[in-house]
């Protein structure tokens, strides 16, 4: 396995004449996130005319203010990649304790999946509480969190028929990811619980408080505590967190 981006071959594509999408070969998870975040930071400083940079787990989408010539941008990016030693950059992240409520109304999908077998539902939920998840990228809705960290035994294929209304704060499983719905919307993932924490608020700047690579562990709360916390402003709510530095 290569040690960092300098040894890897990027692939490039475009959505339109104002974009450049870099696809990055998969590395070990913490190294992947460290290098993706660091390379984003370098690009934002070195490339001219960048309007926005969007990260996913293995892509960096660069949106420009004006039309670009893709080959020229690729040459610039390759120069940047070859000039920096990403492996020596410090990787810092925050570990968050996030409350989750497993009231039966919030995990109907699990009961459906396990034919109302309460023991199997509770066993699955206990495994969620034992695991540490990594914020890998945001998805199909603004603020929809994709969290990696499920064991293979916990993977659940997406529903063949999506639900029409997944509630805000729903914690759900789709294939190998755990997701958190930032608003009510249709969705094909399986609900396993609900959190009172709002992870995305377009009226705030920045509109979210997590950073790519942050870690999450879930702490179980009951329905009364869920309803109480739901009334709190997330920026006033004190969440347990720990800042961790790795090399």
Buried (B, 14 or more C-beta within 10 A) or exposed (E): EEBBBBEBEBEBEEEEEBBBBBBBBEBEBBBBBBBBBBBBEBBEEBBEEBEEBBBBBBBBBBBBEEEBEEEEBBEBBEEBBEEBEBBEBEBBBBBBEBBBBBEEEBBEBBBEBBEEEEEBBBEBBEEBEEBEBBBBBBBEBEBBBBBBBBEEEBEBEBBEEEBEEBBBBBBBBBEBBBBBBBBEBEBBBBBBBBBBBBBBBEEEEEEBBBBBBBBBBBEBBEBEEBEEBBEEEBEEEEEEBEEEEEE
